[in-house]
């Protein structure tokens, strides 16, 4: 099996390479983006020993065209991530995520032998606020209005003012991204799906929930909410929660994501489907920071500031029924187990500096994307 992994030196990529069988022939393409790789300028020794490593942007077609020949499966991980940052660095996200995917597909078009499968990591951000129920039917939200958030109305309501109940995100629900990042991930999906169908190539698209785990870049304040909260709790014993702290997310351990990717790479039958990858369990941010403090045995003070980020969604949790209908077993790492593993690694690292985090929040304030409730 010859496998090309774009973004393979990143957080998920490193775990995937470790998880692949030793007889796999791996080529890793990665630009070593400074925002994602703050402490290194080249490939880690572990990767160099395991894979052919090419330092290049996925848009630099000439850099990897020859190496891509004969590839059986392409795993496309390369992407700019960060919902908040995407709202004011729009061209960067479109160039890397959309144009980058297009350039990759153009490379595949030039190969004498095309891959049998393309695996793309997408995001739950494509769902936007997702679907809700009013007790009798499925209702799609148009997104939360800034004026409602400023008034402290955090939940989703119908036109009569009745609060709606969030539903687990299903792959057949209508995608309605509320951020530029979510839009670029949806465009990636559509590009891959269209190209694969027109070229008789199998494809797998994984909509990942909030991925966390050891080796997630601590010095990138635009991703990895668990790292940010852990840094604040260990350094200050205090953490600010936006809105009322009751937003919920689905946290999935990175090793489980690597397992899902490996299964897709080696699956013998036809897939050509979109799948969620999550824990199937929602966790509020209040519950999350409380569990982090408990895991590292720290006293915790929570500041419910009432501030909110424009483009943030209220609730997210994956429905994993489609995944289990194809891949059968799915027993993801519990958040308690995952945090314990994460903390053992984290406590040996240099933490995210307070100034780095404050600078990222200041950027959002200046762009009018981090606002205060008037309630």
C-alpha atoms as one frame of an Amber mdcrd trajectory, in Angstrom:
protein
   0.000   0.000   0.000   1.429   3.361  -1.060  -0.134   6.254   0.852   0.264
  10.002   0.290  -0.605  12.116   3.347  -0.887  15.873   2.905  -0.368  17.726
   6.177   1.136  14.507   7.477   3.537  16.251   9.863   0.684  17.858  11.750
  -1.169  16.787  14.856  -3.453  14.153  13.309  -0.908  13.207  10.657   1.728
  12.139  13.185  -0.753   9.893  14.961  -1.922   8.412  11.670   1.612   7.575
  10.524   2.257   5.777  13.831  -0.977   3.848  13.448  -0.318   2.578   9.915
   1.142  -0.921   9.361   4.911  -1.106   9.053   4.695  -2.394   5.487   2.878
   0.730   4.270   4.913   2.935   1.926   4.214   6.460   3.182   4.890   9.836
   1.585   4.254  12.896   3.762   3.752  16.321   2.221   3.786  19.249   4.648
   4.778  22.917   4.540   5.655  22.958   8.282   3.462  26.037   8.776   4.921
  28.139  11.641   1.465  28.627  13.188   1.069  24.867  13.521   4.728  24.019
  14.148   5.955  26.763  16.447   8.883  24.769  17.837  10.242  23.180  14.648
  11.295  24.152  11.139  11.592  20.692   9.619  10.223  17.167   9.914  10.567
  15.316  13.194  13.103  12.502  13.281  10.317   9.990  13.906   8.645  10.928
  10.606  11.885  10.937   8.632  12.549   7.367   9.735   9.082   6.197   8.746
   8.163   8.118   5.597   9.429   9.954   2.543   8.996  13.571   3.631   8.538
  16.480   1.214   8.583  20.003   2.633   6.214  21.917   0.380   2.809  23.551
   0.267   0.096  21.345  -1.231  -0.308  24.061  -3.882   3.293  23.518  -5.078
   2.381  20.827  -7.586   5.857  20.296  -9.038   7.218  19.483  -5.587   5.285
  16.244  -5.221   3.946  15.246  -8.646   6.589  12.577  -9.178   6.291  11.236
  -5.626   2.507  10.912  -5.996   2.774   8.492  -8.923   1.626   5.004  -7.976
  -0.218   6.156  -4.847  -3.023   3.818  -3.774  -4.692   6.119  -1.248  -4.444
   9.883  -0.749  -5.217  11.213   2.732  -5.821  14.958   2.569  -5.250  16.494
   6.009  -3.563  19.755   4.947  -5.775  22.635   6.010  -5.859  25.940   7.823
  -7.937  25.466  10.964  -9.477  27.958  13.358 -13.055  29.178  13.221 -12.376
  32.594  14.713  -9.262  33.378  12.698 -11.011  32.429   9.456 -13.481  35.268
   9.949 -10.807  37.928   9.372  -8.128  36.038   7.407 -10.577  34.884   4.768
  -8.251  34.850   1.784  -5.721  32.742   3.680  -8.308  30.074   4.439  -9.718
  30.062   0.922  -6.260  29.896  -0.659  -5.011  27.050   1.508  -8.175  25.009
   1.958  -9.996  25.495  -1.332  -7.212  26.273  -3.788  -4.950  23.750  -2.016
  -7.502  20.983  -2.497  -7.996  21.997  -6.141  -4.244  21.862  -6.797  -4.025
  18.424  -5.207  -6.807  17.123  -7.440  -5.041  18.590 -10.470  -1.945  16.615
  -9.506  -4.002  13.432  -9.310  -5.375  14.161 -12.794  -1.828  14.090 -14.181
  -0.937  10.677 -12.752  -0.718   7.718 -15.091  -2.329   5.578 -12.389  -4.877
   7.352 -10.224  -5.376   6.382  -6.575  -8.179   3.991  -5.719  -9.390   6.170
  -2.834  -9.215   9.739  -1.522  -9.735  10.284   2.217 -10.544  13.838   3.296
 -10.751  15.169   6.833 -13.562  17.696   6.970 -15.160  19.288  10.025 -18.368
  19.468  12.015 -18.172  23.191  11.166 -19.971  22.420   7.885 -23.196  21.832
   9.843 -23.225  25.311  11.341 -25.772  25.385  14.151 -27.111  22.048  12.932
 -30.618  20.715  13.309 -33.116  21.046  16.140 -36.528  19.759  17.047 -39.583
  21.626  18.254 -40.970  18.366  19.620 -42.668  17.282  16.416 -40.345  17.958
  13.497 -36.754  18.727  12.491 -36.001  22.459  12.325 -32.903  24.074  10.825
 -31.553  27.192  12.462 -30.527  30.158  10.335 -27.850  30.918  12.903 -27.887
  33.065  15.996 -28.307  36.792  15.452 -25.774  39.157  16.989 -28.568  41.224
  18.557 -29.909  38.109  20.333 -26.456  37.259  21.641 -25.972  40.811  22.840
 -29.234  40.412  24.760 -27.962  37.200  26.382 -30.264  34.918  24.381 -27.817
  32.075  23.885 -30.006  29.190  22.794 -31.847  28.616  19.518 -35.503  29.620
  19.330 -38.271  29.239  16.778 -40.191  32.173  15.340 -42.666  32.080  18.232
 -39.869  32.333  20.805 -39.972  28.676  21.884 -36.568  27.184  22.736 -35.572
  24.376  20.364 -33.818  21.138  21.374 -30.529  20.403  19.545 -30.240  17.110
  17.648 -27.077  15.049  17.106 -25.475  16.002  13.791 -26.335  13.533  11.021
 -24.595  13.381   7.667 -27.852  13.841   5.766 -28.723  17.068   7.589 -28.483
  20.302   5.641 -24.999  21.870   5.893 -25.176  25.547   6.884 -21.689  26.807
   7.854 -21.599  29.920  10.042 -17.856  30.586   9.577 -15.488  31.012   6.643
 -13.605  27.958   7.906 -16.807  25.900   7.753 -17.473  27.148   4.227 -13.993
  26.147   3.045 -14.391  22.664   4.514 -17.731  22.251   2.745 -16.131  23.360
  -0.525 -13.355  20.810   0.050 -15.989  18.100   0.429 -17.760  19.134  -2.763
 -14.512  19.317  -4.747 -13.392  15.853  -3.639 -16.819  14.300  -4.145 -17.228
  15.769  -7.637 -13.704  14.858  -8.749 -13.893  11.328  -7.348 -17.246  10.592
  -8.965 -16.133  11.918 -12.354 -12.952   9.827 -12.243 -14.421   6.627 -10.782
 -12.352   6.980  -7.600 -13.689   5.873  -4.236 -13.713   8.535  -1.534 -14.246
   8.886   2.201 -14.999  12.172   3.926 -14.735  12.334   7.707 -16.438  15.234
   9.469 -14.346  15.460  12.613 -15.638  16.870  15.879 -13.267  18.597  18.361
 -10.049  16.572  18.180  -7.645  16.713  21.133  -4.721  14.773  22.535  -0.958
  14.738  23.130   1.199  16.633  20.621  -1.484  19.156  19.707   0.328  22.457
  19.193   0.022  24.427  22.440   1.303  27.680  20.986  -1.415  27.991  18.357
  -4.222  29.907  20.113  -6.654  29.404  17.240  -7.129  25.670  17.743  -7.175
  23.213  20.620  -9.574  24.592  23.206  -8.509  21.936  25.723  -4.902  23.153
  25.538  -6.008  26.761  26.024  -8.170  25.933  29.033  -5.468  23.732  30.553
  -2.889  26.513  30.193  -5.186  29.013  31.914  -6.103  26.636  34.740  -2.503
  25.560  35.464  -1.096  29.100  35.286  -3.878  31.181  36.836  -6.431  28.809
  38.326  -9.030  30.868  36.498 -10.687  30.552  33.125 -13.080  32.755  31.159
 -16.040  31.014  29.559 -17.838  32.782  26.761 -21.621  33.172  26.788 -22.933
  31.299  29.849 -20.470  28.420  29.597 -23.178  25.961  28.606 -22.159  25.591
  24.968 -21.517  21.933  24.255 -18.981  20.146  22.080 -18.096  16.584  21.139
 -14.468  15.899  22.107 -12.770  13.033  20.271  -9.320  11.685  21.182  -6.748
  11.910  18.382  -5.837   8.211  18.554  -9.461   7.334  17.775  -9.331   9.613
  14.722  -6.156   7.864  13.554  -7.968   4.529  13.939 -10.910   5.755  11.851
  -8.567   7.007   9.126  -6.668   3.730   9.031  -9.890   1.780   8.692 -10.925
   3.949   5.759  -7.540   3.543   4.060  -7.652  -0.247   4.224 -11.376  -0.822
   3.762 -11.781  -3.348   0.950 -15.250  -2.467  -0.313 -16.661   0.695  -1.835
 -17.306   3.630   0.516 -17.915   6.948  -1.296 -19.703   8.381   1.720 -19.479
  11.142   4.287 -19.048   9.983   7.890 -19.054  11.747  11.233 -16.202  10.989
  13.616 -16.908  11.914  17.216 -17.509  10.487  20.654 -21.309  10.665  20.290
 -21.387  12.458  23.654 -21.882  16.226  24.230 -19.863  17.978  26.937 -20.568
  21.532  28.068 -17.624  23.873  28.515 -18.449  24.121  32.217 -18.177  20.348
  32.490 -14.960  20.384  30.476 -13.049  22.927  32.574 -14.300  21.305  35.790
 -12.971  17.940  34.612  -9.635  19.460  33.550  -9.180  21.050  36.987 -10.093
  17.767  38.666  -7.659  15.820  36.484  -4.705  18.040  37.466  -5.963  18.599
  41.016  -6.291  22.380  40.750  -8.734  24.782  42.356 -10.803  26.463  39.689
 -12.463  29.863  39.383 -14.773  30.346  36.406 -15.404  33.796  34.996 -18.701
  33.817  33.101 -17.934  36.963  31.149 -20.930  36.989  28.820 -18.613  37.724
  25.910 -19.255  35.816  22.697 -17.549  35.110  19.387 -19.410  35.919  16.190
 -19.755  32.717  14.167 -19.588  30.367  17.166 -22.229  27.669  17.303 -24.115
  26.697  20.451 -24.158  22.880  20.446 -22.399  20.088  18.570 -22.411  16.314
  18.926 -21.965  13.628  16.278 -24.461  10.944  15.382 -22.215   7.922  14.751
 -24.841   5.522  13.410 -23.700   5.749   9.770 -20.091   5.060  10.751 -20.980
   2.030  12.849 -23.248   0.675  10.109 -20.177   0.338   7.855 -17.168  -0.027
  10.147 -19.068  -1.808  12.933 -17.221  -1.345  16.212 -16.752   2.162  17.644
 -15.660   2.512  21.251 -13.977   5.908  21.486 -11.774   6.921  24.377 -13.809
   8.517  27.159 -13.098  12.165  27.915 -11.856  11.184  31.385  -9.374   8.676
  29.932  -8.328  11.002  27.129  -7.704  13.942  29.450  -5.606  11.763  31.750
  -3.377  10.788  28.799  -3.283  14.360  27.569  -2.309  15.789  30.963   0.610
  13.378  31.376   1.992  14.799  28.129   0.982  18.407  28.754   2.742  18.715
  32.101   6.059  18.003  30.364   5.594  20.829  27.812   6.159  24.579  27.763
   2.639  25.988  28.217   0.912  28.471  25.952   1.940  31.952  27.073  -0.770
  34.244  28.362   0.354  36.986  25.968  -0.132  34.719  22.940  -3.697  33.947
  23.963  -4.463  37.578  24.838  -3.110  38.734  21.477  -5.429  36.361  19.623
  -8.415  37.637  21.608  -7.344  41.225  21.001  -7.277  40.538  17.255 -10.864
  39.307  17.414 -11.941  42.331  19.478 -10.384  44.701  16.937 -12.219  42.912
  14.126 -15.533  43.192  16.061 -15.740  39.386  16.238 -15.482  39.139  20.033
 -18.324  41.126  21.579 -19.933  41.622  24.983 -23.491  40.876  25.951 -25.492
  43.849  27.099 -27.633  41.687  29.359
